[in-house]
Amino acid sequence: MTEINERPFEERQAELMDWFKKVGEMKPEDGDEKIPDIDRQLVKGILVDLGANFEISEDAMKPLSQPTNKYRRPGLDAVWGKDKVDAFKAWIIGEFIPECELRSGREFHTLYDPETQTYDNNKHSGMMQFFGELTSYASGKVTEEKYKSKSRTRITKGIKQEYGDIPEPYIPKGISSFPPEFPQAAMNYLMVHKS
C-alpha cells in the first residue's frame, strides 16, 4: 500500500475520526467547497485493515457506483462478504440503536411519508448508508465531492437529532443521518469482528 497506510492503524483511524468531527463542526452557512479533503487511500487502507477486500473484479465492484445501498448492496457483499454486511446491520439494529436510545432517552427518527402521514420503522438507514458510502468512496466509485457533501448532510442532521433540534414530523429530504458517535462505534465494531 502507500506510505500513508504504513502508519499505525490507530493514528490513521484518529485522522479519519477527526475529519468527521471537523465536518460536524462546520457552520450552516459554509458551502460544500469548505469541507476539508479526505484522502481516499487513507480510507481504503483503514477499511482493508478492517477486513474489506478491494481486490475484486470490476464487475463485482461496479454496483458501488450506485447512489443507494438498495442497488449498491452486491458491491458491498463483494467487498465485505454478505455475512459480514448482514452482521453489521444486525449490530446496528440490535445493539447500537437500542443503546443510543437508552442513553439519550428518546427514539431515533424514522422516515416520514407525507402522503400517508405515517412513519416507517427504519431507524438504521443513515448508518447503513454511511457504511455503503464509505466503502464506495474507498473503492473509487464515488467522487470526493459527492462523498463529502453527503457525509456533511448526514453528520449535520445527526448532530441536530442528537440534541433534539429537529421538529416533528421529521422529513429527511432523501438523506438519512447517523448519530455523531456512530463512525467511531462502527470502526470499533468492524475491528472486533474483522475476518
C-alpha positions in Angstrom: 0.0 0.0 0.0 1.0 3.6 0.0 3.1 5.4 2.6 0.0 6.8 4.3 -1.1 3.2 5.1 2.2 2.3 6.7 1.4 4.5 9.7 -0.1 2.7 12.8 -3.8 1.9 12.3 -4.8 3.9 15.4 -3.1 7.1 14.0 -4.9 6.7 10.7 -8.2 5.9 12.3 -7.9 9.0 14.5 -7.3 11.1 11.4 -10.5 9.8 9.8 -12.5 10.4 13.1 -11.0 13.9 13.2 -12.3 14.5 9.7 -15.9 13.5 10.7 -15.6 15.8 13.7 -14.4 18.8 11.6 -17.3 18.2 9.1 -19.7 18.2 12.0 -18.4 21.5 13.4 -18.9 23.3 10.1 -21.3 26.3 10.2 -24.6 26.0 8.3 -23.5 28.9 6.0 -20.3 27.2 5.0 -20.6 25.8 1.5 -19.6 22.3 0.5 -16.4 23.8 -1.0 -15.2 24.4 2.5 -15.5 20.7 3.5 -11.9 19.5 4.2 -10.5 16.9 1.9 -10.3 13.3 3.0 -7.6 11.1 1.5 -9.2 8.2 -0.4 -6.1 6.0 0.1 -6.3 6.6 3.9 -9.9 5.5 3.9 -9.2 2.5 1.7 -6.3 1.4 3.9 -8.4 1.6 7.1 -11.2 -0.4 5.5 -8.7 -3.0 4.3 -7.3 -3.3 7.8 -10.9 -3.8 9.0 -11.5 -6.7 6.6 -12.5 -5.1 3.3 -11.2 -6.7 0.1 -11.0 -4.3 -2.9 -9.0 -6.9 -5.0 -12.2 -8.0 -6.8 -13.3 -7.8 -10.4 -14.5 -4.5 -11.9 -17.9 -6.1 -12.5 -18.2 -7.1 -8.8 -17.2 -3.5 -7.8 -19.5 -1.7 -10.3 -22.6 -1.6 -8.0 -20.6 0.6 -5.6 -21.2 3.5 -8.0 -24.9 3.4 -7.3 -26.5 6.1 -5.2 -28.1 3.9 -2.5 -27.5 0.7 -0.7 -30.5 -0.8 -2.4 -28.5 -1.0 -5.6 -25.1 -0.9 -4.1 -25.5 -4.0 -1.9 -24.0 -6.5 -4.4 -20.8 -4.5 -4.4 -20.8 -4.3 -0.6 -21.2 -8.0 -0.4 -18.3 -8.5 -2.8 -16.0 -6.2 -0.8 -17.0 -7.3 2.7 -18.8 -10.6 2.3 -22.6 -11.0 2.7 -22.4 -12.4 6.2 -20.3 -9.5 7.4 -22.7 -6.9 5.9 -25.7 -8.7 7.4 -24.0 -8.9 10.8 -23.1 -5.2 10.7 -26.7 -4.3 10.0 -27.9 -6.7 12.8 -25.5 -5.0 15.2 -26.8 -1.5 14.3 -30.4 -2.6 14.8 -30.0 -4.9 17.7 -27.3 -3.2 19.8 -26.2 0.2 18.7 -29.6 1.8 18.2 -31.1 0.5 21.5 -28.0 1.6 23.4 -28.2 5.1 22.0 -31.9 5.4 22.6 -31.5 4.3 26.2 -28.6 6.8 26.7 -30.5 9.7 25.1 -33.9 8.9 26.5 -35.6 9.3 23.1 -36.1 7.2 20.0 -34.3 7.6 16.7 -36.2 9.3 14.0 -37.7 7.2 11.2 -38.7 8.2 7.8 -41.9 10.1 7.4 -44.2 9.7 4.4 -46.2 12.9 3.9 -48.6 11.1 1.5 -49.7 8.5 4.1 -48.8 10.7 7.1 -47.1 7.7 8.7 -43.6 6.8 9.8 -41.8 3.7 8.8 -39.8 1.6 11.3 -36.4 2.0 9.6 -34.0 3.7 12.1 -30.8 2.3 10.6 -30.9 3.8 7.1 -28.3 6.6 7.6 -25.9 4.3 9.4 -26.0 1.6 6.6 -25.6 4.4 4.1 -22.6 5.6 6.0 -21.1 2.1 5.6 -22.0 1.9 1.9 -20.8 5.4 1.0 -17.5 5.0 2.9 -16.9 1.7 1.0 -17.9 3.3 -2.3 -15.6 6.2 -1.7 -12.7 4.0 -0.8 -13.3 1.9 -3.9 -13.1 5.0 -6.2 -16.6 4.6 -7.4 -17.8 7.8 -5.8 -16.2 11.2 -6.3 -14.7 13.0 -3.4 -17.1 16.0 -3.8 -20.2 13.7 -3.7 -18.9 11.8 -0.7 -18.0 14.9 1.2 -21.4 16.6 0.5 -23.5 13.5 1.5 -21.3 13.0 4.6 -21.8 16.5 5.7 -25.6 16.3 5.3 -25.7 13.0 7.3 -23.4 14.3 10.0 -25.2 17.6 10.4 -28.6 16.0 10.6 -27.3 13.5 13.2 -25.9 16.3 15.4 -29.3 18.1 15.2 -31.1 14.9 16.1 -28.7 14.2 19.0 -29.6 17.5 20.6 -33.3 17.3 19.7 -33.2 20.1 17.2 -35.4 18.6 14.5 -39.1 19.4 14.5 -41.8 16.8 14.1 -42.7 15.4 11.7 -39.1 14.7 10.6 -38.9 14.7 6.8 -35.3 13.7 5.9 -35.3 15.0 2.3 -33.8 11.9 0.9 -30.6 11.7 3.1 -30.9 9.9 6.4 -28.5 10.8 9.2 -26.3 8.9 11.8 -25.5 9.9 15.4 -22.2 11.7 15.9 -20.7 8.8 17.8 -21.5 6.3 15.0 -18.4 6.5 12.9 -16.2 5.5 15.9 -18.6 2.8 17.1 -18.7 1.4 13.5 -14.9 1.3 13.3 -14.7 -0.4 16.7 -17.3 -3.0 15.7 -15.5 -3.7 12.4 -12.2 -4.0 14.2 -13.5 -6.5 16.8 -15.3 -8.5 14.0 -12.7 -8.4 11.2 -12.0 -11.7 9.5 
